[in-house]
Amino acid sequence: MTSAIDKEFNMKILYLYLVEKNILKSMQNISKISSQETFTVRHPVLRTGKPIESCSFEGDDLETTTHFGLFLKESIIGVVSLFEATNKLFPQKKQFQIRGMAVLKEHTKQGFGKALLLHCEKYSINQDANLIWFNARTEATGFYEKMGYQKTGTPFDIKDVGEHYLMFKLV
Ligand SMILES: CC(C)(COP(=O)(O)OP(=O)(O)OC[C@H]1O[C@@H](n2cnc3c(N)ncnc32)[C@H](O)[C@@H]1OP(=O)(O)O)[C@@H](O)C(=O)NCCC(=O)NCCS
């Protein structure tokens, strides 16, 4: 006979399984997109009220830069970009920098950010990367910490954007 504790344990496993399944489902809806396509999310989320040109990042169109979009019913609701960029503060040989991570406000807290980040990790590992780093907005550091990233150093200001921390994870 199954005890109440066993039942509770099984329910927790089932819950975790379903949560993971949704994340996996979201990951299946992620595709490579162009730098211009990222603007549909970068603009409202990361450059609110600023000219559309402010959505363009240096190096966006390099061959080594990859942009990903998470699609929901054929609309892009989340974006992230991976730049092959070395930060000299880290000794690792092959590094990727994450930039422009954003999920439309009405779709946040549903696991889409997590799916995009895991997709970047998978992609980076397939490219033999050793480390992922980025400058994280202070208000987003909790999200990244949940995903196993660490802050290093003291906070610093990025003009017109706000306070950031350098964060990283060995992959
Ligand atoms: C930060 C952002 C990408 C997170 O996307 P999201 O789809 O809401 O994240 P998820 O739903 O996948 O969250 C994964 C986990 O992180 C948590 N989380 C999400 N945002 C968080 C935050 N700002 N601080 C702390 N925890 C956060 C979630 O609650 C969830 O926790 P759980 O696994 O315990 O349930 C999104 O809120 C966003 O676009 N913010 C504005 C732009 C921004 O700050 N981008 C980062 C620039 S560095």
The ligand as an SDF file (V2000), in Angstrom:
LIG
                    3D

 48 50  0  0  0  0  0  0  0  0999 V2000
   14.9750   38.5040  -16.6120 C   0  0  0  0  0  0  0  0  0  0  0  0
   13.9910   37.8250  -17.5870 C   0  0  0  0  0  0  0  0  0  0  0  0
   14.7250   37.4990  -18.8920 C   0  0  0  0  0  0  0  0  0  0  0  0
   13.4960   36.5210  -16.9410 C   0  0  0  0  0  0  0  0  0  0  0  0
   12.6320   35.8670  -17.8530 O   0  0  0  0  0  0  0  0  0  0  0  0
   11.3930   34.9920  -17.3520 P   0  0  0  0  0  0  0  0  0  0  0  0
   10.8110   34.3180  -18.5430 O   0  0  0  0  0  0  0  0  0  0  0  0
   10.4970   35.7980  -16.5040 O   0  0  0  0  0  0  0  0  0  0  0  0
   12.1430   33.9420  -16.4280 O   0  0  0  0  0  0  0  0  0  0  0  0
   11.6150   32.4780  -16.0090 P   0  0  0  0  0  0  0  0  0  0  0  0
   10.1390   32.4980  -15.9200 O   0  0  0  0  0  0  0  0  0  0  0  0
   12.2320   31.4670  -16.8960 O   0  0  0  0  0  0  0  0  0  0  0  0
   12.2470   32.3820  -14.5630 O   0  0  0  0  0  0  0  0  0  0  0  0
   13.0770   31.3120  -14.1210 C   0  0  0  0  0  0  0  0  0  0  0  0
   13.2090   31.4510  -12.6260 C   0  0  0  0  0  0  0  0  0  0  0  0
   13.8010   32.7240  -12.2850 O   0  0  0  0  0  0  0  0  0  0  0  0
   12.9190   33.4920  -11.4650 C   0  0  0  0  0  0  0  0  0  0  0  0
   13.0410   34.8810  -11.8710 N   0  0  0  0  0  0  0  0  0  0  0  0
   12.6300   35.4570  -13.0250 C   0  0  0  0  0  0  0  0  0  0  0  0
   12.9610   36.7640  -13.0390 N   0  0  0  0  0  0  0  0  0  0  0  0
   13.5830   37.0030  -11.8620 C   0  0  0  0  0  0  0  0  0  0  0  0
   14.1800   38.1570  -11.2980 C   0  0  0  0  0  0  0  0  0  0  0  0
   14.2060   39.3330  -11.9600 N   0  0  0  0  0  0  0  0  0  0  0  0
   14.7650   38.0500  -10.0750 N   0  0  0  0  0  0  0  0  0  0  0  0
   14.7630   36.8740   -9.4000 C   0  0  0  0  0  0  0  0  0  0  0  0
   14.2170   35.7200   -9.9010 N   0  0  0  0  0  0  0  0  0  0  0  0
   13.6470   35.8050  -11.1170 C   0  0  0  0  0  0  0  0  0  0  0  0
   11.5440   32.9360  -11.7300 C   0  0  0  0  0  0  0  0  0  0  0  0
   10.6690   33.1870  -10.6640 O   0  0  0  0  0  0  0  0  0  0  0  0
   11.8500   31.4560  -11.9030 C   0  0  0  0  0  0  0  0  0  0  0  0
   12.0550   30.8690  -10.6440 O   0  0  0  0  0  0  0  0  0  0  0  0
   11.5620   29.3590  -10.3380 P   0  0  0  0  0  0  0  0  0  0  0  0
   12.3420   28.4790  -11.3050 O   0  0  0  0  0  0  0  0  0  0  0  0
   11.9300   29.1610   -8.9230 O   0  0  0  0  0  0  0  0  0  0  0  0
   10.1020   29.3590  -10.6320 O   0  0  0  0  0  0  0  0  0  0  0  0
   12.7500   38.7160  -17.8630 C   0  0  0  0  0  0  0  0  0  0  0  0
   12.1130   39.0230  -16.6510 O   0  0  0  0  0  0  0  0  0  0  0  0
   13.0620   40.0140  -18.5740 C   0  0  0  0  0  0  0  0  0  0  0  0
   13.0570   40.0720  -19.8090 O   0  0  0  0  0  0  0  0  0  0  0  0
   13.3270   41.0800  -17.8030 N   0  0  0  0  0  0  0  0  0  0  0  0
   13.5460   42.4100  -18.3470 C   0  0  0  0  0  0  0  0  0  0  0  0
   14.8140   42.5070  -19.1520 C   0  0  0  0  0  0  0  0  0  0  0  0
   16.0320   42.0650  -18.3850 C   0  0  0  0  0  0  0  0  0  0  0  0
   16.2610   42.4510  -17.2540 O   0  0  0  0  0  0  0  0  0  0  0  0
   16.8500   41.2610  -19.0740 N   0  0  0  0  0  0  0  0  0  0  0  0
   18.0960   40.8050  -18.5310 C   0  0  0  0  0  0  0  0  0  0  0  0
   19.1340   41.7750  -18.9540 C   0  0  0  0  0  0  0  0  0  0  0  0
   20.6940   41.3770  -18.2100 S   0  0  0  0  0  0  0  0  0  0  0  0
  1  2  1  0
  2  3  1  0
  2  4  1  0
  2 36  1  0
  4  5  1  0
  5  6  1  0
  6  7  2  0
  6  8  1  0
  6  9  1  0
  9 10  1  0
 10 11  2  0
 10 12  1  0
 10 13  1  0
 13 14  1  0
 14 15  1  0
 15 16  1  0
 15 30  1  0
 16 17  1  0
 17 18  1  0
 17 28  1  0
 18 19  1  0
 18 27  1  0
 19 20  2  0
 20 21  1  0
 21 22  1  0
 21 27  2  0
 22 23  1  0
 22 24  2  0
 24 25  1  0
 25 26  2  0
 26 27  1  0
 28 29  1  0
 28 30  1  0
 30 31  1  0
 31 32  1  0
 32 33  2  0
 32 34  1  0
 32 35  1  0
 36 37  1  0
 36 38  1  0
 38 39  2  0
 38 40  1  0
 40 41  1  0
 41 42  1  0
 42 43  1  0
 43 44  2  0
 43 45  1  0
 45 46  1  0
 46 47  1  0
 47 48  1  0
M  END
$$$$
